[in-house]
Amino acid sequence: MPFSKSKSSESFRPSQSARPTPSTFTITTTNTTTTTISSAASTTSSSDTSSRPPPPFKVLIVGAGVGGLMMAVCLERAGIDYVVLERMTQLAPPKSTIQLSANTLRAIEQLGLLDDVIRISKPVATVKLRKQDMSIVGTMDATFYKERYGHYSCIASRTEFCQILVSQLPKGKILWNKYVLEIVSGNAGVQCRCANGHVEQASILIGADGAYSAVRQNLYQKLKRKDLLPKSDTEALRFMQNSIIGVTKSIEDLDRFPAAGGEFAEVNIVVGKDQPYTLWLSPTFSNRIAWSVSGKLLTPEGSELSENFKQSEFGPESVDAVCALIQDIPIPWGGTLADLIELTPREYVTKVMVEEKHYKTWYHGRTVLIGEACHKFVPFSGQGAEQAILDVICLVNLLYRLPTQSSHEDYCAAFKAYYEQRCPIAKNAVQTSHLFSHVMNSQGITADMKRKILFNLPTWITNSAEDKIQSRPLLDFLPPVPDRGAKAVKTAAV
Ligand SMILES: Cc1cc2nc3c(=O)[nH]c(=O)nc-3n(C[C@H](O)[C@H](O)[C@H](O)COP(=O)(O)OP(=O)(O)OC[C@H]3O[C@@H](n4cnc5c(N)ncnc54)[C@H](O)[C@@H]3O)c2cc1C
């Protein structure tokens, strides 16, 4: 079945008349100020914002990753002023993939970007779990997703996805090579100082700077001094193991790797027996295959608990040494991983740490966190990018509904509403990803049995689990697109 194209994905900007009438709800901020914030687009309200000018505040976004760029595109469409500070000088080479599902593709369609995203993705048909001898333990089917939820789940290149978002922004909105070091925040606004002395100011600050967020660290230091930080937020990310990932260049020999050329992706997971590893193979667009290996096989003897080994990146010189540890792993199409490594440019190989954490503190004063800055997922959970985009949809809708002359309390109230909506969902996603990751990366008979059960569950159980996490939220400030899924969403909460 082809991955169908949307007819309604031409680019558009919001027109004032297209603004839906917001619903409103009242929340109480921590300092007992009561503020009314508009949220969903569905019900009527006495406060008509459809004819008001765009809010006169400015948003400072730190980080041009998936979350930061998506936020920038949404603010651009909502007519809210913003600027992005990014420490890199340009987008990174395509080293990894992200998974996107109907939950985020609906808003992406609203933004007019669905065709572009489909072009850089491959829809997932099945996930096969195999033993080291390549015998199949079980298969998860994903072909029904489009009919049931409106879109296939798809594997996209992270870099190309970011490129699409960058292409939607006017020049000068992303300031590259700006490494944020220091943040000053008060009741009048925020100020970021970068390593090269550049200073940027705005009304509010969004920390979209990933798992080792400087914005979070700055914020937490201040909260800790005031004794306002929960103990769990002072603890390090939970490290589980190292993982090495790579994405091949376009594969020409499709007789050798037929999976690379298929219209749909068959994801293969191979769990080692003699050697402790888990191998993931995900075909993606342009006949490329994303591969990753995690497990003890990657940890050289004696370095298992070494902090240096945990923290260090694989430099280009050590990539070959690390690849040597994994090159003999067999792959489902015959041969070994060495055959894929050979097709992978060295700069497309990277080391990531399999670690996770759900933070309790997501905002304070004029600062708010999104994405991996406040919830870090294990890399192969398929949730990192998806949850960052869901954060954006929720937060940008709340910012769009702020009163024209927003006060400090209004910002605080919007952040609190964002936290209350998103925190429980993200926490649940972190916990589910943890369980999945644990089952997939464990060795032994019990782990084998758990995997066998997981990959052979009756369809009604897997459907019911998937149904529960469906939300498919919309951006309030853009014309809605139809919900294409046969299985309706129970609540539009993100
Ligand atoms: C190797 C790898 C594989 C992954 N695979 C998947 C997958 O298969 N499926 C999936 O859904 N997710 C995956 N993820 C996770 C996914 O990419 C992220 O969760 C997602 O991009 C959301 O992240 P983010 O925007 O919050 O942060 P990031 O994407 O990490 O972006 C943070 C940005 O902030 C910048 N930054 C950091 N500090 C500073 C600073 N001080 N000043 C200025 N800029 C700064 C960084 O350079 C970066 O550009 C993977 C992640 C990695 C690293």
The ligand as an SDF file (V2000), in Angstrom:
LIG
                    3D

 53 58  0  0  0  0  0  0  0  0999 V2000
   21.9280    9.1790   18.2770 C   0  0  0  0  0  0  0  0  0  0  0  0
   20.5080    9.4680   18.5450 C   0  0  0  0  0  0  0  0  0  0  0  0
   19.5430    8.6490   17.9930 C   0  0  0  0  0  0  0  0  0  0  0  0
   18.2210    8.9290   18.2150 C   0  0  0  0  0  0  0  0  0  0  0  0
   17.2650    8.1330   17.6590 N   0  0  0  0  0  0  0  0  0  0  0  0
   15.9690    8.4480   17.8290 C   0  0  0  0  0  0  0  0  0  0  0  0
   14.9300    7.6790   17.2350 C   0  0  0  0  0  0  0  0  0  0  0  0
   15.1780    6.6920   16.5610 O   0  0  0  0  0  0  0  0  0  0  0  0
   13.6540    8.0560   17.4310 N   0  0  0  0  0  0  0  0  0  0  0  0
   13.3500    9.1660   18.1620 C   0  0  0  0  0  0  0  0  0  0  0  0
   12.1740    9.5050   18.2830 O   0  0  0  0  0  0  0  0  0  0  0  0
   14.3100    9.8990   18.7660 N   0  0  0  0  0  0  0  0  0  0  0  0
   15.6050    9.5730   18.6140 C   0  0  0  0  0  0  0  0  0  0  0  0
   16.5880   10.3110   19.2160 N   0  0  0  0  0  0  0  0  0  0  0  0
   16.2510   11.4040   20.0790 C   0  0  0  0  0  0  0  0  0  0  0  0
   15.8580   12.5980   19.3030 C   0  0  0  0  0  0  0  0  0  0  0  0
   16.7580   12.9800   18.3070 O   0  0  0  0  0  0  0  0  0  0  0  0
   15.6670   13.7210   20.2930 C   0  0  0  0  0  0  0  0  0  0  0  0
   14.9710   13.2280   21.3750 O   0  0  0  0  0  0  0  0  0  0  0  0
   14.8760   14.7720   19.6520 C   0  0  0  0  0  0  0  0  0  0  0  0
   15.6930   15.3240   18.6720 O   0  0  0  0  0  0  0  0  0  0  0  0
   14.3830   15.8520   20.6090 C   0  0  0  0  0  0  0  0  0  0  0  0
   15.4710   16.4510   21.1530 O   0  0  0  0  0  0  0  0  0  0  0  0
   15.5810   17.9630   21.5500 P   0  0  0  0  0  0  0  0  0  0  0  0
   15.1380   18.8970   20.4820 O   0  0  0  0  0  0  0  0  0  0  0  0
   14.9560   18.1050   22.8760 O   0  0  0  0  0  0  0  0  0  0  0  0
   17.1480   18.0670   21.7180 O   0  0  0  0  0  0  0  0  0  0  0  0
   18.2810   17.7850   20.6610 P   0  0  0  0  0  0  0  0  0  0  0  0
   17.7590   17.2040   19.4110 O   0  0  0  0  0  0  0  0  0  0  0  0
   19.3540   17.0660   21.3780 O   0  0  0  0  0  0  0  0  0  0  0  0
   18.7620   19.2680   20.3180 O   0  0  0  0  0  0  0  0  0  0  0  0
   19.3970   20.0910   21.2560 C   0  0  0  0  0  0  0  0  0  0  0  0
   20.1140   21.2060   20.5150 C   0  0  0  0  0  0  0  0  0  0  0  0
   20.5980   22.1430   21.4590 O   0  0  0  0  0  0  0  0  0  0  0  0
   21.9120   22.5020   21.1330 C   0  0  0  0  0  0  0  0  0  0  0  0
   22.5900   22.9360   22.3460 N   0  0  0  0  0  0  0  0  0  0  0  0
   22.9300   22.1780   23.4160 C   0  0  0  0  0  0  0  0  0  0  0  0
   23.5010   22.9310   24.3700 N   0  0  0  0  0  0  0  0  0  0  0  0
   23.5380   24.2080   23.8810 C   0  0  0  0  0  0  0  0  0  0  0  0
   24.0170   25.4410   24.4000 C   0  0  0  0  0  0  0  0  0  0  0  0
   24.5880   25.5410   25.6050 N   0  0  0  0  0  0  0  0  0  0  0  0
   23.8950   26.5640   23.6440 N   0  0  0  0  0  0  0  0  0  0  0  0
   23.3070   26.5110   22.4140 C   0  0  0  0  0  0  0  0  0  0  0  0
   22.8490   25.3530   21.8770 N   0  0  0  0  0  0  0  0  0  0  0  0
   22.9520   24.2200   22.6050 C   0  0  0  0  0  0  0  0  0  0  0  0
   22.4920   21.2330   20.5260 C   0  0  0  0  0  0  0  0  0  0  0  0
   23.6200   21.4870   19.7050 O   0  0  0  0  0  0  0  0  0  0  0  0
   21.3110   20.6960   19.7350 C   0  0  0  0  0  0  0  0  0  0  0  0
   21.2760   21.2150   18.4260 O   0  0  0  0  0  0  0  0  0  0  0  0
   17.9030   10.0420   19.0210 C   0  0  0  0  0  0  0  0  0  0  0  0
   18.8880   10.8540   19.5820 C   0  0  0  0  0  0  0  0  0  0  0  0
   20.1860   10.5870   19.3420 C   0  0  0  0  0  0  0  0  0  0  0  0
   21.2470   11.4850   19.9390 C   0  0  0  0  0  0  0  0  0  0  0  0
  1  2  1  0
  2  3  1  0
  2 52  2  0
  3  4  2  0
  4  5  1  0
  4 50  1  0
  5  6  2  0
  6  7  1  0
  6 13  1  0
  7  8  2  0
  7  9  1  0
  9 10  1  0
 10 11  2  0
 10 12  1  0
 12 13  2  0
 13 14  1  0
 14 15  1  0
 14 50  1  0
 15 16  1  0
 16 17  1  0
 16 18  1  0
 18 19  1  0
 18 20  1  0
 20 21  1  0
 20 22  1  0
 22 23  1  0
 23 24  1  0
 24 25  2  0
 24 26  1  0
 24 27  1  0
 27 28  1  0
 28 29  2  0
 28 30  1  0
 28 31  1  0
 31 32  1  0
 32 33  1  0
 33 34  1  0
 33 48  1  0
 34 35  1  0
 35 36  1  0
 35 46  1  0
 36 37  1  0
 36 45  1  0
 37 38  2  0
 38 39  1  0
 39 40  1  0
 39 45  2  0
 40 41  1  0
 40 42  2  0
 42 43  1  0
 43 44  2  0
 44 45  1  0
 46 47  1  0
 46 48  1  0
 48 49  1  0
 50 51  2  0
 51 52  1  0
 52 53  1  0
M  END
$$$$
